[in-house]
Amino acid sequence: MPQIIVLPHVELCPQGKVLQADTGTVLIETLLKNGIDIEHACEKSCACTTCHVIIREGFNSLIPAEELEEDMLDKAWGLEPNSRLSCQAMVSDKDLVVEIPKYTINMAKEG
């Protein structure tokens, strides 16, 4: 069972967190299931970039992004070569180190 190491994020996970993930699950599901309330304005349908994450370690273990995700990522704040949408990144059997960017392009936040 791979580990997901979430780096500290001032609002969502101030201390950082180490999570256990099931191989074959989508990254955002593991984050949400473990109390990391990452934004997902499009309800995980790859129609926005609010769940953008940067994979600091383990990027090459993920199935490559499809064209739709690549197109959406072009709009993400703080895009890096190892950026992914957590609603599209499938966890493999390798550990991941994940950074949640400080900002998203979402102009309004529910709640």
C-alpha positions, 0 to 999 in steps of 0.5 A: 500500500503506497504512502502519500506524503502531503507537504504542509499547506497553511490552510488545508494541512498545516502540519503536513500528513502521511496517508495510506492509499489504495493502488488504483484510486484517484489521488483526490479521493485519498486526500478528501477521505483523509480530511484534506479538503482540497478544492474541486469546483467541477466535482472531479470531472476535469473541467477546472484546475482547483485540485491542481497539485505538484508531485514532488516525488513519484511523478513518473509512477503515475499514468501519463496525463491525457490531453484534456488534463494537459489542456486544463493544466495550462490554466493552473496557477503555479504550473510546474512540469510535474503538475497534475490534477488530483482528480485525474492522477491515479495512484500506483504502487509507488509512494508520492510526495504531494504539494498543494499550491497556495492558490487556485484560479477559483474566484469564489469558494463555497462555505 
